[in-house]
Amino acid sequence: MSNAPTMLILPGDGIGAEVMVEVQRVVDWVSGASGTPFTTETDLVGGAAIDAHGKPLHDDTMKKAFDFDSVLLGAVGGPKWDNLDFSIKPERGLLRLRKEMELFANLRPAMCFDALADASSLKRELVAGLDIMIVRELTGGTYFGEPRGITDLPNGERRGVNTQVYDTHEIVRVARAAFELAQKRGGRLCSVEKANVMESGVLWREEVTKLASEYPDVELSHMYADNCAMQLVRQPKQFDVIVTDNLFGDLLSDCAAMLTGSLGMLPSASLGAEDENKKRKAMYEPVHGSAPDIAGQGKANPIACILSYAMALRYSYDMPDAADAVEKAVQDVLAEGYRTGDIMQPGMKAVGTTEMGDTIIAKLKKAA
């Protein structure tokens, strides 16, 4: 690979390919405006990879993921592949990337742009200015614990088993990432588990509490997961950074996402550990799914994927000014009333996928 920033682009399925076209345009603009040309390559994942190779992620693609500085993924899945065996469903490609790249910290921001505050299901005063970062442990817990599976019992019944299991190092590394994020934000970290009924939660709370002594500038609090869900819809702006396990993080981050008005608006980052050169493996992806009901119709909202690229600029490429420019362009476009169907409001300007990309690029050029 060259010394230029590199990114492996995996559009995936459904609307993934459409939104990725607009992201590539933003990548090209950043390359030109910053004088830092990006080297990108496109490959297959999910259902598209199944159709081409018979598996949701080809081994050669997995190898490329290690060779590039980061991976940008669009979306995977769709009804076409629903009846496949669980072991080769499109989502297994995504899980393999996370597991083999050891992407243990999933960053899910829940930001409410002022222009979209009225699109939230909550009152404007509860969500306007909302800016939460949820840090979800991504490679352990219930989704990966052993034993797991479905077995037949002697009495004729069936039993489904998933195991919630965490070792100390898994908790400490994701908590450390969350503490470091809190240091760069509002200085507050809420650790979420179910220590009242789960031994894994007791261990989680104990290890996070011990680690807190290394971060005296961060205010640490603890909360049970069910209470956290309630507080997110009661008073969401009380939170700055939330760190939690894989299962609870999956649930709470989707809950927080809807506070902002639309899943189509939110990015995410999945980060690994830093190496000796202070570099870390990373994958970026929008929170939304493949939306097969609108795929190919030019209706998809590309903003979440564009903002995922902005997160890559910030966390993988140390280009915060470029990240700020992209985020500001999105904010300005929304403030001027441009809306795709998923965030459409009365009196706003309806645009499609390409038109939304056009307006964002225009804002970037104007501000340069």
PyMOL commands that set and color helices and strands:
alter all, ss='L'
color gray80, all
select helices_A, chain A and resi 16-34+47-53+59-67+79-81+86-88+90-100+114-119+124-127+141-143+168-184+199-214+225-234+236-238+246-259+263-265+303-315+320-335+341-343+353-367
alter helices_A, ss='H'
color red, helices_A
select strands_A, chain A and resi 6-12+39-42+70-75+105-111+131-137+149-152+158-161+188-193+219-224+241-244+267-274+280-286+338-339+349-350
alter strands_A, ss='S'
color yellow, strands_A
deselect
rebuild
show_as cartoon
